[in-house]
């Protein structure tokens, strides 16, 4: 009997072990200027944002990540939204998406009452602003189990910044913040456009719900995103250049946040997880610029994501 069992075992087909590697894509946006036609005559000159995008794309390439790079004039609303939607469609559970932005942060009037300061934060793309509500909606389109890392080297235009002008930047640096007077003018000139974008997001998220207990665990931007979109299927980790009441600095080659990130990463020599990565970056920047970190998604998925070495595919 034993010999028959052994023979049967030997002839049975071997179990197949999946060797499919996770897929990884990235999108890198860097704008050294914006179109004056879309910003009331303001062109928002910066120096290091294209370097930031290219350097982050090089980092992604070193990790085997297929990248798309959109620099200045190519960094349009249509191009960014198209790239985000293509990535969301292409990736499935276990895959990885890296999104980096370097450029000005701005603000438009909040018409849906989800911002306590009545202003929605934006990324200043070349031909118009991308509202944070839109970004949260696009991120929510990724499938369950996808890991999404967002690195934003821009100002968040928090309420304190709006009420009190930031201190002058160090010599040779610019603040990555659209001036408040420009923001007001741009919004006034394009009010119907930006209001309609927010209305469109509300229509798509009208049925969004979030567990009340989960909502209590979220603060700030994470709470805002969850309240707007509901439960996030992917695990989203966002590290931004500064707190909502601070400003991010431009530089000669890299923005202060991106430059410090690359220094800590050290060509891949860094061995910690995302939590220690954020802490090290923050420790290397002045008190006036303290990078923020928040997560979206299930607690188990985001905890596992944060525990990984940065840029792990």
MOBELFEN-V636113 format. One line per field, one symbol per residue. ss: DSSP state (~ for helix, > for strand, _ for the rest). Layout:
ss->???
//
This chain:
ss->_~~~~~~~~~~____________>>>>>>>_____~~~__________~~~~~~~~~~~~~~___>>>>>>~~~__~~~~~~~~~~~~~~_____>>>>>>>__>>>>>_________>>>>>>>__>>>>~~~~~~~~~______>>>>>>>_____~~~~~___________>_>__~~~~~~~~~~_~~~~~~~~~~~~~~_______~~~~~___~~~~~~~~~~_____>>>>>>________>______~~~~~~~~~~~~~_____~~~~~~~~~~________>>>>>__~~~~~~~~_______
//
